[in-house]
Amino acid sequence: MSSKSRFLSSCFLAAALSCSMLGIACAHHYRVYDPYYSDYHVWNGEEVVYYGQWAHENHRDEHRDFRKLPPGEQKEYWNWRHSHGDHH
C-alpha cells in the first residue's frame, strides 16, 4: 500500500470515527410532544435539569427515562414544567 493510499485510508477512518462519536453525543437529544399543552420540548441537557428538579421535588427516580413514565406521571411533569422556567 502506498503512502498516499494509507493517508486516504486514515482520513476515511478518522471521518467515520468522528461521525460515530457525533452520533453518540447527539443520541440523547430528541423531541418530546406534550399533548396537554400541544407543544414540543427538546429533551437535552437543559430539560434533564428540569426533569431532575421535578423528580427530586416529587420523590421520583430522576434516572428513570421520562418516556417510560406512566401517562399520569408524564402529565404531572408537564403541568409542573409549564409553571417553571422557560418552557418553549
HELIX and SHEET records of a PDB file:
HELIX    1   1 SER A    3  CYS A   26  1                                  24    
HELIX    2   2 GLY A   45  GLU A   57  1                                  13    
HELIX    3   3 PHE A   66  LYS A   68  5                                   3    
HELIX    4   4 PRO A   71  ARG A   81  1                                  11    
SHEET    1   A 2 TYR A  30  ASP A  34  0                                        
SHEET    2   A 2 ASP A  39  TRP A  43 -1                                        
END                                                                             
